Amino acid sequence: MNSKLFSDKLIAWYKEKARPLPWRLTRDPYKIWISEIILQQTRVAQGLPYYEKFVRQFPTLADLANAPEQKVLRLWQGLGYYSRARNLHRCAKIIVKQFNGKFPERFAELIKLPGIGPYTAAAIASLAFGETVAVVDGNVFRVLSRIFEIDIDIASGKGKKYFFSLANQLIDRQHPDLFNQSLMEFGATQCLPQKPKCEDCIYARSCRANRKSLQELLPVKSKKTKIKQRYFYYFVIRTKNKYLMRQRKEKDIWHGLYDFYLVESTRTRQIEIMMKEDALLKKLEVHQASKTFVQALTHQKLHVRFIELKSIAKTPINSDLKKQGYEWFTTQQATQLPKPMLVARYLKESRRT
């Protein structure tokens, strides 16, 4: 299939089938950038309310750059992959300072900015500025690998180069923005990971995977990293109206977010034994303990329990706790802090009881 026939059919399909999403109605690089960062690792249905909140709270690049990081993280709460939010904030500051608040227009310039990889750089360059550069994401890998029967590992450097080159051969030179939107939409709504809609596909006759029943085998992707199991025991230490919390500073998940006093283990453990082994906890008593909540991350699975301790009279924070960053926060303050979603849910539920 030649590139013109491929792109013509794709764009015609898109004009008829495209979902009416707000970031498709603008060429503002700021709004396109926000949408692309949010939609990394996030489904459209989940990401749309966050996009709307973000552009309402930070209508311009300068608004985002001037905002406190905690406010940005708080707004991001629930999306996960918080490094995206930190890079978003950092990138906004750089564009304001080094580019006078104007987005660079070329792919080669955009890719140098923090948090902007080849995919996002191509999206901004093509959708906002009309540069002829192809966007290649998971949807594009899937569509091209099936239609052209390509069995190169998409997780390999060789695979990424190959698909980027192929997409750039196929791209419509007059309408690169429309082509990229069309190809991503086609993968998201038609050429699905499971149960693709092959019976009414515009490429049904020419798709090699369809002709040979290879849909479930393509694209080829090397095995994922082994999932690490982590066990978090959150001890909720509180006075009548204050919680003991700290900001996570270490290079780990949830960097910059606030959580409770944490004891981590590589396996399940008895609460009583953990408390006896801890200098602070051995002086306190359990009020109630939650069930285990499980949260799956990319390469980790978290098993989380909340152990609410009996209220104590407010005491000064000793030097060891200060070194770890623990502080007393009122209920209202704790509500406003950026937190992991499980911690936010716990606080919300505990206020109802």
C-alpha positions in Angstrom: 0.0 0.0 0.0 1.5 3.4 -1.0 1.7 6.2 1.6 -0.9 8.4 -0.1 -3.5 5.7 -0.2 -2.8 4.9 3.4 -3.0 8.5 4.7 -6.0 9.4 2.5 -8.1 6.5 3.8 -7.0 7.2 7.4 -7.8 10.9 7.3 -11.2 10.3 5.7 -12.0 7.8 8.5 -10.9 10.3 11.1 -13.1 13.1 9.8 -16.1 10.8 10.2 -15.2 9.0 13.4 -13.1 11.3 15.6 -14.2 11.9 19.1 -14.8 15.6 19.9 -12.0 16.2 22.4 -11.2 19.8 23.5 -7.4 19.7 22.7 -8.3 18.8 19.1 -10.0 22.2 18.7 -6.9 24.3 19.3 -3.4 24.9 18.0 -2.3 26.3 21.3 1.0 24.4 22.0 0.4 24.9 25.8 -2.9 23.1 25.8 -1.7 20.4 23.4 1.3 19.8 25.6 -0.9 19.6 28.8 -3.2 17.0 27.1 -0.3 14.9 25.8 1.4 14.8 29.2 -1.8 13.9 31.0 -2.7 11.2 28.5 0.7 9.4 28.9 -0.2 6.3 30.9 -3.8 7.6 31.3 -7.0 6.7 29.4 -8.9 9.6 27.8 -12.0 9.1 30.0 -9.8 9.5 33.1 -7.6 12.2 31.7 -10.3 14.6 30.4 -11.5 15.9 33.8 -7.8 16.5 34.8 -7.1 18.4 31.5 -10.1 20.6 32.1 -9.1 21.3 35.7 -5.5 22.1 34.7 -6.4 24.6 31.9 -9.0 26.2 34.2 -6.6 26.5 37.1 -3.6 27.4 35.0 -4.9 29.0 31.8 -1.5 30.0 30.5 2.0 28.7 30.6 3.0 31.6 32.9 0.3 30.6 35.4 1.7 27.1 35.6 5.3 28.3 35.8 4.4 30.7 38.7 2.4 28.2 40.7 3.8 26.4 43.8 4.9 22.9 43.1 2.5 21.6 45.9 -0.4 23.1 44.1 0.5 21.4 40.8 1.0 18.0 42.6 -2.3 18.5 44.4 -4.1 19.0 41.1 -2.4 16.0 39.7 -3.5 13.8 42.6 -5.0 10.5 41.4 -3.2 10.4 38.0 -0.1 8.7 39.2 3.3 8.9 37.7 3.9 12.1 39.6 7.3 12.7 37.8 5.1 13.9 34.9 3.7 16.7 37.0 7.1 17.7 38.3 8.6 17.8 34.8 5.5 19.7 33.6 6.1 22.4 36.2 9.9 22.5 35.6 9.5 22.6 31.9 7.0 25.6 32.1 9.6 27.5 34.2 12.3 26.9 31.6 10.1 28.0 28.7 9.2 31.2 30.6 12.8 31.9 31.5 14.7 30.8 28.5 12.2 31.2 25.7 10.3 34.3 26.9 7.2 32.2 27.5 7.0 31.0 23.9 7.1 27.3 23.0 9.9 26.2 20.7 8.3 25.3 17.4 10.6 22.6 16.1 10.8 18.9 17.1 14.6 19.2 17.6 14.3 22.0 20.1 11.3 20.6 22.0 12.9 17.2 22.6 15.6 18.9 24.7 13.1 20.1 27.3 12.4 18.1 30.6 9.6 15.5 30.3 9.3 15.9 26.6 10.4 12.8 24.7 10.1 12.0 21.0 6.4 11.3 21.1 5.4 14.6 22.9 7.9 16.7 20.9 6.4 15.3 17.6 2.8 15.9 18.9 3.5 19.6 19.8 5.6 20.3 16.6 3.0 18.8 14.3 -0.3 19.6 15.9 0.6 23.2 17.0 3.2 24.2 14.4 2.5 21.9 11.4 6.0 20.4 11.3 6.1 17.2 9.2 7.1 14.8 11.9 5.3 11.6 12.9 4.0 10.8 16.4 4.7 7.3 17.4 3.0 5.9 20.6 1.6 2.6 21.6 -1.4 3.0 19.3 0.8 3.7 16.3 3.1 0.8 17.1 0.0 -1.5 17.1 -1.6 -0.2 13.9 1.5 -0.3 11.8 2.8 -3.6 13.1 -0.5 -5.3 12.2 -1.2 -3.6 8.9 2.4 -4.2 7.6 3.1 -7.4 9.6 6.2 -6.1 11.4 7.5 -8.4 14.1 10.4 -6.2 15.4 10.3 -5.7 19.1 8.7 -2.3 19.8 10.6 -2.1 23.1 14.0 -2.2 21.4 16.0 0.7 20.1 15.9 -0.9 16.7 12.1 -1.2 16.8 11.5 2.4 17.9 13.8 3.6 15.0 12.1 1.4 12.5 8.5 2.5 13.4 9.5 6.1 13.6 11.0 5.9 10.1 8.0 4.1 8.7 5.5 6.5 10.2 7.5 9.4 8.7 7.3 7.8 5.3 3.6 7.4 5.5 2.8 10.9 7.0 0.7 13.3 4.9 3.1 16.1 4.0 0.3 18.7 3.6 -1.6 17.7 6.8 0.8 16.2 9.3 -1.3 17.3 12.2 -4.4 15.6 10.8 -2.5 12.5 10.0 -1.0 12.1 13.5 -4.4 12.7 15.2 -6.0 10.2 12.8 -3.4 7.4 13.4 -3.5 7.8 17.2 -7.3 7.8 17.1 -7.5 4.8 14.9 -5.4 2.8 17.3 -7.3 4.0 20.3 -10.8 3.2 19.0 -10.5 0.8 16.0 -7.3 -1.3 16.1 -7.7 -2.1 19.8 -5.2 -4.2 21.8 -7.8 -6.9 22.4 -10.7 -7.6 20.1 -9.8 -5.1 17.3 -12.7 -4.2 15.1 -11.4 -5.9 12.0 -14.8 -6.6 10.5 -15.5 -3.0 9.7 -11.9 -1.8 9.4 -10.9 0.5 6.4 -7.7 -1.6 6.0 -9.4 -5.0 6.4 -8.4 -6.3 2.9 -4.9 -4.9 3.0 -4.0 -5.6 6.6 -1.6 -8.5 6.7 -2.3 -9.4 10.3 -6.0 -9.6 9.5 -5.4 -11.8 6.5 -3.2 -14.2 8.5 -5.0 -13.9 11.9 -1.9 -12.4 13.6 -3.7 -9.7 15.5 -3.1 -11.2 18.9 0.6 -11.7 18.2 1.4 -8.2 17.0 3.0 -5.9 18.0 5.9 -7.8 19.5 7.1 -6.5 22.8 9.8 -8.0 25.1 8.7 -9.2 28.5 8.0 -6.7 31.2 10.3 -6.2 34.1 9.5 -8.5 37.1 7.0 -6.9 39.4 8.4 -5.9 42.8 6.1 -6.6 45.8 6.2 -3.9 48.5 4.3 -3.8 51.8 3.4 -0.4 53.3 2.2 -0.1 56.8 1.0 3.4 57.5 0.7 4.2 61.2 -1.7 7.1 61.5 -0.5 9.1 64.5 -2.8 11.9 65.5 -3.9 14.3 68.2 -7.5 15.5 68.5 -7.2 17.5 65.3 -3.7 17.0 63.9 -1.9 14.3 61.9 1.8 13.5 61.9 2.9 13.5 58.3 6.0 14.1 56.2 6.9 14.9 52.6 8.5 12.1 50.6 12.0 13.3 49.6 13.8 10.1 48.6 14.1 9.1 44.9 11.2 6.7 44.9 7.5 6.6 44.1 5.4 9.6 45.2 8.3 12.0 45.4 7.1 15.3 46.8 3.8 13.9 48.1 2.9 13.7 51.8 2.1 10.5 53.8 1.9 9.1 57.3 4.5 7.4 59.5 5.6 4.5 57.3 7.1 1.1 58.1 7.9 -0.8 54.9 8.5 -4.5 54.6 9.3 -7.0 51.9 6.5 -9.3 53.2 3.4 -9.3 55.3 4.1 -8.7 59.0 2.2 -8.7 62.3 1.4 -5.2 63.4 2.2 -5.9 67.1 5.7 -7.1 66.3 6.5 -4.1 64.1 5.3 -1.7 66.8 7.5 -3.4 69.5 10.5 -3.0 67.2 9.9 0.7 66.6 11.1 3.3 69.2 8.1 5.6 68.5 5.4 3.0 67.9 6.1 0.8 71.0 4.8 3.6 73.2 1.4 3.8 71.4 -1.7 1.7 71.1 -3.8 0.6 68.1 -7.3 1.9 67.7 -8.2 0.1 64.5 -6.5 -1.3 61.4 -7.8 -1.3 57.8 -7.9 -4.1 55.3 -5.1 -4.4 52.8 -5.4 -2.2 49.8 -3.5 -3.2 46.6 -2.2 -0.7 44.1 -0.5 -1.8 40.9 2.2 0.5 39.5 4.3 -0.1 36.3 6.9 -2.3 37.9 5.6 -2.5 41.5 2.7 -3.8 43.4 1.9 -2.1 46.7 0.1 -3.8 49.6 -1.0 -1.0 51.9 -2.6 -1.0 55.4 -3.6 1.9 57.6 -3.2 1.4 61.3 -4.9 4.1 63.2 -3.4 4.6 66.6 -5.2 6.0 69.7 -5.2 9.8 69.8 -2.3 11.2 71.8 -1.7 14.6 73.4 0.3 16.7 71.1 4.0 16.3 71.8 7.1 18.0 70.4 8.6 16.2 67.5 11.9 14.7 68.5 15.2 15.1 66.5 14.9 11.7 64.8 11.4 12.5 63.5 12.6 16.0 62.4 15.4 14.5 60.4 12.8 12.3 58.6 10.8 15.4 57.9 7.7 14.7 60.1 5.5 17.6 61.1 2.1 18.1 62.7 -0.7 19.2 60.2 -4.3 20.1 61.1 -7.0 18.1 59.4 -7.7 21.1 57.0 -4.0 21.4 56.2 -3.7 17.6 55.6 -6.6 17.7 53.2 -4.9 20.4 51.1 -1.5 18.7 50.9 -0.7 16.7 47.7 -0.9 13.0 48.7 -0.9 9.5 47.2 -4.4 8.6 46.3 -4.7 5.9 48.9 -3.8 8.4 51.6 -6.2 10.9 50.3 -9.0 8.3 50.3 -8.2 7.3 53.8 -8.4 10.9 55.1 -11.7 11.4 53.2 -13.2 8.2 54.7 -11.9 8.9 58.2 -13.6 12.3 58.3 -16.9 10.6 57.7 -16.6 8.3 60.7 
